[in-house]
Amino acid sequence: MQKSDAIRAIKERLKLVDIAGRYVALKRNGPRWMAPCPFHKETKPSFSIHEESGLFYCFGCQASGDLFDFYGRINGLDFRESLEQLAAEAGIDLDARRTDGGAGGAARQRSERQSILRLYELATAHYARNLAGANGAACRAYMERRGIDAALAERFGLGYALPGWQDLADALRRSGCDEALAVKAGLLAKKGADSRAYDRFRERLIFPIRNLSNQVIAFGGRLIGEGDEAKYINSADSAVYKKGDQLYALPQARRHIAAQGIALLTEGYMDVLTLHQFGYEHAVGVLGTALTPEQVKRLSGFSSQIALLFDGDDAGRKAAQRACELLLPQGLGCRVALLPQGQDIDDLLRTQGPEAFERLLDAAPEGLRFCLDTVKQMAPRDAVAWARNFLKSLVDMPELYSRYASSIARALNLNEAELKGGALARRKGAAAPAGGAIPSGGPDGVFEQQILHYAARYPHRCRTLQEAGADVFLRTSRTREFWKKLFAHPADEVPYHLDEREKAFWMRCRTGEAPPLDNEEGELAPLLQTIAAKQKRMAHSSVSAALRRAAETGDFESDQEYIGALRETQKDDDDEQS
């Protein structure tokens, strides 16, 4: 099925009001439904849904969009993931009736994904049986020493991989599974093409990693015995898993993150489990890698506040600074709580109790302050380079630029004007920032915005505007590109082809404090009058310029056409005045 057909079919079967009602308590207020916003912590009903248009808007945080935007944002999904999950809920086959020549490949990929998910479902059940059975005694004893009780183990679906090399492999063979696919999924491994596949996870406590649809897509494994192998290993990337995109325990934590208004982000599986056991159910963990932009995007869908809980050694400090450098330019608030040297979260909570942990959180410095305290220890040249690079990263949040530049200049004893100048020079050629109005230039910039504002509200009238000559007044590449996209796609598909800045402009023109979309002709008439008036002034200017050139050169014959146009223009003016 074509994407546009799928979007339309999903919206016919699933309504934004019904989907949003699962997450917030909506109350009708005239043509709108209102509730406290699920995307930022508040109690006032600033979140609104216009049922007829199927769009939402928050007057507090300016979040806006349609069904797919809401579902993706509240579940930390990208558009493709939202489309797939909503299609499944609506009972729509995305592979049906496709005619783009890639149907076979897409169907095969979808089938492979489903087969891998089935393999992980079987493996999860197998590991859980191992943990509960007689052979799981050693793992259960390890869990007891670490304070993991049966309820927590069940909630997170923990399991046990036996020490042997063929336990899971044999179980999958008995179930009729494709061995090659199990190797591709990262459950089994092979040393050579002709060798027998063997278990990748052995003698390990197994941590299932789930996506936001609660499907197991990967495993983490912690060695419980002594040996030369790595203490922790993780599934390799596969058709269903990319570790830089996922966060451990996010499916279990997302509701608690929204309720608390903050996420606790730590590094290890055991840290996350301990936090949840002590009631900190808004905790999630990175997956054996440094924090990534994709993880930040996913987490920011649930909260704009992040508390980083990292080790207090040099590696932990560096990881915390890198995380701050990703979070702050996205407009997210973050604090850094470094654990005492030689202690982990489990040690702190079990030996000193929640009170000590709360004191650690209360004393955690704000993210920028933490970074600046670290940068102050650098050589002056390196500190200046860090400051300029950090400011350069604010391309997507220009409203934070001056605020951060002032703070950095004061902290590092730098000249603010020179720092801004150096950073701005480095930003030349960068992409236009997201949010705000579509960039325009020159004295007619405001008029460009008026044209695009109407076009975004009533895209089916773009042809009328073009016939009136409106596109002549679009002077910048950004405004012309936006105009081109309005022409290229049906109105209900336009948002899925816009970049973040364009989409923010589109939504602001149609939702929130924008007037209802019920005065199409009334809004068009003054715009057409202004276009006509500006065209007349342009004609006057052109003719006047031609006359000046003719007077300078003495060649009046070649400019007779312009002189005739001037006479016609003057005649029109006289007719209007009479």
C-alpha positions in Angstrom: 0.0 0.0 0.0 1.2 3.5 -0.8 2.2 5.5 2.2 -0.4 8.2 1.4 -3.1 5.6 1.2 -2.0 4.0 4.5 -2.0 7.4 6.3 -5.5 8.2 5.0 -6.9 4.7 5.9 -5.4 4.8 9.4 -6.9 8.2 10.1 -10.3 7.0 8.9 -10.2 4.1 11.4 -8.3 5.7 14.4 -9.2 9.1 15.8 -6.7 11.4 17.6 -9.2 12.0 20.4 -9.5 8.3 21.1 -5.8 7.6 21.0 -4.9 10.7 23.1 -7.6 9.7 25.6 -5.5 6.7 26.6 -2.8 9.0 27.9 -4.7 12.1 29.2 -8.1 12.8 30.7 -9.8 14.9 27.9 -12.8 17.2 28.5 -14.8 18.8 25.8 -14.7 22.6 25.5 -16.8 23.7 22.5 -15.2 22.4 19.3 -12.0 21.3 21.2 -11.0 18.7 23.7 -8.7 20.0 26.5 -6.4 18.3 29.1 -3.1 18.9 30.9 -0.3 18.4 28.4 1.3 15.0 28.5 4.6 16.4 27.1 5.5 18.7 29.9 4.7 18.7 33.6 1.7 20.9 34.5 -1.8 20.7 35.9 -3.6 23.3 33.7 -5.5 22.2 30.6 -3.2 23.7 28.0 -3.3 20.7 25.6 -6.1 20.9 23.0 -7.4 18.7 20.2 -9.5 20.1 17.4 -11.6 17.1 16.6 -12.7 18.1 13.1 -9.1 18.8 11.8 -7.5 16.0 13.8 -4.7 18.2 15.1 -3.4 18.9 18.6 -1.6 21.9 20.1 -0.2 22.8 23.5 -0.3 26.5 24.5 2.5 25.8 27.1 5.2 23.9 25.2 3.9 24.5 21.7 3.9 20.8 20.8 1.6 20.3 17.8 0.7 17.8 15.1 -1.7 15.1 14.1 -2.3 11.5 15.1 1.1 10.3 14.0 2.9 13.2 15.7 1.1 12.5 18.9 1.6 8.8 18.9 5.3 9.1 18.0 6.0 11.8 20.5 4.3 10.2 23.4 5.9 6.8 22.7 9.3 8.0 21.5 8.9 6.6 18.0 9.9 7.9 14.6 7.3 8.2 11.8 8.0 4.8 10.3 7.5 3.1 13.7 4.4 5.1 14.4 3.0 4.2 11.0 3.7 0.5 11.4 2.2 0.3 14.9 -0.9 2.3 14.1 -1.4 0.3 11.0 -1.3 -2.9 13.0 -3.8 -1.5 15.5 -6.1 -0.4 12.6 -5.8 -3.7 10.9 -4.2 -2.3 7.8 -1.7 -4.3 5.8 1.1 -1.8 4.7 2.3 -4.4 2.1 -1.1 -4.8 0.4 -1.7 -3.5 -3.1 1.7 -2.0 -3.5 2.7 -1.0 -7.0 6.1 0.7 -6.6 8.2 -2.3 -7.8 9.7 -2.7 -4.3 6.8 -4.6 -2.9 8.6 -7.9 -3.0 11.6 -6.6 -1.1 9.5 -4.8 1.4 7.3 -7.8 2.1 10.5 -10.0 2.6 11.9 -7.5 5.0 8.7 -7.3 6.9 8.5 -11.1 7.0 12.1 -11.3 8.2 11.4 -8.8 11.0 8.4 -10.8 12.1 10.4 -14.0 12.1 13.2 -12.5 14.2 10.6 -11.2 16.7 9.2 -14.7 16.9 12.7 -16.1 17.6 13.2 -13.6 20.4 9.8 -14.5 21.9 10.8 -18.2 21.9 14.2 -17.4 23.4 12.7 -15.2 26.1 10.4 -18.0 27.2 13.2 -20.5 27.1 15.5 -18.4 29.3 12.7 -17.7 31.7 12.1 -21.5 32.0 15.8 -22.0 32.7 15.7 -19.4 35.5 12.7 -21.0 37.2 13.9 -24.6 36.8 16.4 -26.8 38.7 19.3 -25.6 36.4 18.7 -22.0 37.4 19.6 -22.3 41.0 23.0 -20.7 40.6 21.5 -17.7 38.8 18.7 -17.4 41.4 21.4 -17.4 44.1 23.3 -14.6 42.2 20.0 -12.6 41.9 19.3 -13.0 45.6 22.8 -11.7 46.5 22.1 -8.7 44.3 18.8 -8.1 45.8 16.6 -8.9 42.8 13.4 -10.3 44.0 11.0 -12.6 42.1 8.5 -9.8 41.4 11.1 -7.6 39.8 12.5 -10.5 37.8 9.0 -11.3 36.5 8.2 -7.7 35.7 11.4 -7.3 33.5 11.2 -10.9 32.2 14.6 -11.9 33.4 16.0 -15.2 32.3 19.1 -17.5 32.5 21.4 -18.8 29.7 22.8 -22.1 30.8 26.6 -22.7 30.7 26.4 -25.2 27.7 27.0 -24.3 24.1 23.9 -25.8 22.5 21.0 -25.2 25.0 19.2 -22.5 23.1 20.3 -23.8 19.7 18.7 -27.2 20.4 15.5 -25.5 21.7 15.2 -23.4 18.6 15.9 -26.4 16.4 13.1 -28.4 18.2 10.8 -25.5 17.4 11.6 -25.7 13.7 13.4 -22.4 13.6 15.7 -21.4 10.8 19.3 -21.6 12.2 20.7 -19.1 9.7 18.1 -16.6 10.8 18.9 -17.2 14.4 22.5 -16.4 13.6 21.4 -13.3 11.8 19.3 -12.3 14.7 22.3 -12.5 17.1 20.9 -15.4 19.2 23.4 -18.0 17.8 26.9 -17.6 16.4 29.1 -19.5 14.0 32.9 -19.6 13.6 32.9 -20.8 10.0 30.4 -21.4 7.2 30.5 -25.1 7.8 30.6 -25.1 11.6 27.7 -25.8 13.9 25.9 -22.8 15.3 26.2 -22.3 19.1 24.7 -20.2 21.8 25.9 -16.6 21.9 24.8 -16.1 25.6 26.1 -18.7 28.0 26.0 -18.8 31.9 24.5 -15.3 32.0 21.6 -13.5 33.7 19.5 -12.4 30.7 17.9 -9.0 30.4 15.3 -8.8 27.6 15.4 -5.5 25.8 11.9 -4.4 24.6 10.7 -1.8 22.2 7.9 0.5 23.0 5.4 -2.0 21.6 6.7 -4.3 24.4 8.3 -6.7 21.9 11.6 -8.3 22.9 14.1 -7.2 20.2 17.5 -7.9 21.9 19.2 -9.3 25.0 21.8 -8.1 27.4 23.7 -10.8 29.4 25.6 -10.6 32.7 28.1 -13.3 33.5 27.3 -14.9 36.9 30.3 -17.1 37.2 34.1 -16.6 37.0 35.7 -16.6 33.7 37.8 -14.7 31.1 34.8 -13.6 29.1 33.4 -10.0 29.2 31.2 -9.3 32.2 28.4 -8.0 30.0 27.6 -8.7 26.4 24.7 -7.4 24.3 22.9 -8.5 21.1 24.4 -7.2 17.9 22.4 -4.9 15.7 19.8 -6.7 13.6 16.7 -6.1 11.4 14.7 -5.3 14.6 17.4 -3.8 16.9 19.9 -0.9 16.8 21.3 -0.3 20.2 21.9 3.4 19.6 18.2 3.8 19.1 16.9 2.1 22.2 16.9 2.6 26.0 16.7 -0.2 28.5 13.4 -0.3 30.5 11.8 2.6 28.6 8.5 0.6 28.1 8.3 0.0 31.9 9.4 3.6 32.8 7.6 5.8 30.3 4.4 6.3 32.3 6.4 7.1 35.4 8.7 9.5 33.6 5.6 11.4 32.4 4.2 11.5 35.9 7.4 12.5 37.6 8.3 15.1 34.9 11.9 13.8 34.8 13.8 10.7 33.6 16.7 9.1 35.5 19.3 8.0 33.0 22.1 5.6 34.0 24.5 3.2 32.3 23.8 -0.4 33.5 21.1 -3.0 33.6 21.6 -3.7 37.3 21.5 0.0 38.1 18.1 0.3 36.4 16.7 -2.7 38.2 17.9 -1.5 41.6 16.4 1.9 41.0 13.0 0.4 40.1 13.1 -1.9 43.1 13.6 1.1 45.4 10.6 2.9 43.8 12.5 5.0 41.2 10.4 3.6 38.4 11.3 6.6 36.1 14.8 5.1 35.5 16.2 3.9 32.1 19.6 2.9 30.9 21.8 3.3 27.8 22.7 0.0 26.2 26.5 -0.6 26.2 27.2 2.6 24.3 27.6 6.3 24.9 24.3 8.3 24.8 23.3 8.9 21.1 21.2 11.6 19.5 18.6 9.0 18.6 18.2 8.0 22.3 17.9 11.7 23.3 15.1 12.2 20.7 13.3 9.1 22.1 13.7 10.1 25.7 12.7 13.7 25.0 9.3 12.5 23.9 8.5 11.7 27.5 10.2 14.5 29.5 12.2 17.6 29.0 14.2 17.0 32.2 16.9 14.4 32.6 19.0 13.4 35.6 22.2 11.7 34.6 23.5 9.1 37.1 27.0 8.1 36.1 30.1 6.7 37.8 32.3 9.3 39.5 35.6 8.1 37.8 37.1 9.8 34.8 35.2 7.7 32.3 31.9 8.5 34.0 32.7 12.2 34.0 33.5 12.2 30.3 30.3 10.2 29.6 28.3 12.8 31.6 29.8 15.7 29.7 29.2 14.1 26.3 25.6 13.5 27.4 25.2 17.1 28.5 26.5 18.3 25.1 23.7 16.3 23.4 20.9 17.2 25.8 21.4 21.0 26.3 21.4 22.0 22.6 18.0 20.3 22.3 16.5 22.6 24.9 16.4 19.9 27.5 17.2 20.4 31.2 19.7 18.1 32.7 21.5 17.6 36.0 24.6 15.5 36.7 24.7 13.2 39.7 28.1 11.5 39.9 28.3 8.5 42.2 31.0 8.5 44.9 34.2 6.9 43.7 34.1 3.1 43.9 30.3 3.0 44.5 27.5 2.1 42.2 23.8 2.8 42.6 23.2 -0.6 44.1 25.9 0.1 46.8 24.5 3.5 47.6 20.9 2.5 47.9 21.4 -0.8 49.8 24.1 0.5 52.2 23.0 4.1 52.8 19.4 4.0 51.8 17.1 6.3 49.6 17.9 9.3 51.8 21.6 9.3 50.6 20.4 8.9 47.1 18.0 11.8 47.4 20.8 14.0 48.8 22.9 13.0 45.7 20.1 14.1 43.4 19.5 17.3 45.3 23.2 18.3 45.1 23.5 17.5 41.4 24.7 20.5 39.4 22.8 21.7 36.3 24.3 20.3 33.1 25.9 23.5 31.7 27.5 24.3 35.1 28.9 20.8 35.2 30.4 21.2 31.7 31.9 24.6 32.5 33.4 23.3 35.8 35.1 20.6 33.7 36.1 23.0 30.9 37.8 25.4 33.4 40.4 22.7 34.0 41.4 22.7 30.3 44.1 24.8 28.6 42.7 28.2 27.6 42.9 27.4 23.9 40.9 24.1 24.4 38.3 25.9 26.6 37.7 28.5 23.9 37.4 25.7 21.2 34.9 23.9 23.4 32.9 27.0 23.9 32.7 27.8 20.2 31.8 24.2 19.3 29.1 24.1 21.9 27.5 27.3 20.7 27.8 26.0 17.1 25.7 23.1 18.2 22.7 25.4 19.0 21.8 25.6 15.3 18.4 24.0 16.2 17.7 26.1 19.2 18.7 29.7 18.3 16.6 31.1 21.1 19.1 29.6 23.6 22.1 31.0 21.8 22.4 34.3 23.6 21.6 32.8 27.0 24.2 30.2 26.8 26.8 32.5 25.2 26.5 34.9 28.1 26.8 32.1 30.7 29.8 30.6 29.0 31.6 33.9 28.6 31.1 34.8 32.3 32.2 31.4 33.5 35.3 31.2 31.3 36.2 35.0 31.6 35.8 35.5 27.8 34.7 38.5 25.8 31.0 37.7 25.0 31.0 39.6 21.7 34.2 37.9 20.4 32.9 34.5 21.5 29.6 35.0 19.7 31.4 36.3 16.6 33.7 33.3 16.5 30.9 30.8 17.0 28.7 32.5 14.4 31.5 32.4 11.9 31.7 28.7 12.4 28.0 28.4 11.8 28.1 29.9 8.3 26.6 27.4 5.9 24.8 25.5 8.6 21.2 24.3 8.0 18.5 26.7 9.0 17.3 26.1 12.6 14.1 24.3 13.5 11.1 26.1 14.8 9.9 29.7 14.3 8.9 31.3 11.1 10.2 30.3 7.6 13.3 32.5 7.1 12.7 35.4 4.7 14.8 38.4 3.7 14.5 42.0 2.6 11.8 44.6 3.2 9.1 42.2 1.9 9.9 39.5 4.4 6.7 40.1 6.4 4.7 39.9 3.2 6.4 36.6 2.4 5.2 35.3 5.8 1.7 36.5 5.1 1.6 34.6 1.7 3.0 31.4 3.3 0.7 31.7 6.3 -2.4 31.7 4.0 -0.9 28.9 1.8 -0.3 26.7 4.9 -3.8 27.3 6.2 -5.5 26.6 2.8 -3.0 24.7 0.6 -5.6 23.9 -2.0 -5.7 27.7 -2.8 -2.0 27.8 -3.7 -2.9 27.8 -7.4 -5.1 30.9 -6.9 -2.2 32.6 -5.2 0.2 31.6 -8.0 -2.1 32.9 -10.7 -2.3 36.2 -8.8 1.6 36.3 -8.9 2.2 35.7 -5.2 5.3 33.5 -5.9 7.1 36.5 -7.3 7.4 37.8 -3.7 9.1 34.6 -2.4 12.7 35.8 -2.4 14.6 33.2 -0.3 15.5 29.6 -1.0 13.7 28.5 2.2 10.4 30.2 1.3 10.5 28.9 -2.3 11.3 25.4 -1.1 8.3 25.4 1.3 6.1 26.8 -1.5 7.2 24.0 -3.8 6.3 21.3 -1.2 2.8 22.8 -0.8 2.3 22.3 -4.5 3.9 18.8 -4.7 1.7 17.0 -2.2 -2.0 16.7 -1.2 -2.8 18.8 1.9 -3.1 15.8 4.2 0.3 14.6 3.2 2.2 17.9 3.3 3.4 17.6 7.0 5.2 14.3 6.3 7.4 16.0 3.7 8.4 19.1 5.8 11.6 19.5 7.8 11.2 20.4 11.5 11.2 24.2 11.0 8.7 24.0 8.2 6.4 21.6 10.1 6.5 23.9 13.2 5.4 26.8 10.9 2.7 24.7 9.2 1.2 23.6 12.6 1.3 27.1 14.1 -0.7 28.4 11.1 -3.4 25.8 11.6 -3.6 25.1 15.4 -3.2 26.7 18.8 -4.0 30.4 18.7 -4.6 30.5 15.0 -8.2 31.3 14.0 -10.5 28.5 12.8 -10.1 27.4 9.2 -13.5 28.8 8.3 -12.8 32.1 6.6 -11.0 31.1 3.4 -12.4 33.8 1.1 -12.3 36.5 3.8 -8.6 35.9 4.4 -7.8 35.6 0.7 -9.4 38.9 -0.4 -7.0 41.4 1.4 -4.0 39.2 0.4 -4.9 39.4 -3.3 -5.5 43.2 -2.9 -2.0 43.6 -1.5 -0.4 41.5 -4.2 -2.1 43.6 -6.9 -1.0 46.9 -5.2 2.6 45.6 -4.9 2.6 44.5 -8.5 1.4 48.0 -9.6 4.2 49.6 -7.6 6.7 47.3 -9.2 5.4 48.3 -12.6 5.8 52.0 -11.8 9.3 51.3 -10.6 10.2 49.4 -13.8 8.8 52.0 -16.1 10.5 54.8 -14.2 13.8 53.0 -14.4 13.2 52.5 -18.2 12.6 56.2 -18.6 15.7 57.1 -16.7 17.8 54.8 -18.9 16.2 56.3 -22.0 16.9 59.8 -20.9 20.5 58.9 -20.2 21.0 57.1 -23.6 18.6 59.2 -25.7 17.1 55.9 -27.0 13.4 56.4 -26.5 12.3 54.0 -29.3 13.4 50.8 -27.6 11.5 51.8 -24.4 8.2 52.6 -26.1 6.7 49.5 -24.6 7.5 50.7 -21.0 6.2 54.2 -21.8 2.9 52.6 -23.0 2.8 50.5 -19.8 3.2 53.6 -17.7 0.4 55.3 -19.5 -1.9 52.3 -18.9 -0.9 52.2 -15.2 -1.6 55.9 -14.9 -5.0 55.4 -16.6 -5.8 52.6 -14.2 -4.9 54.8 -11.2 -7.1 57.6 -12.6 -10.0 55.2 -13.1 -9.7 54.0 -9.5 -9.7 57.5 -8.2 -12.7 58.7 -10.2 
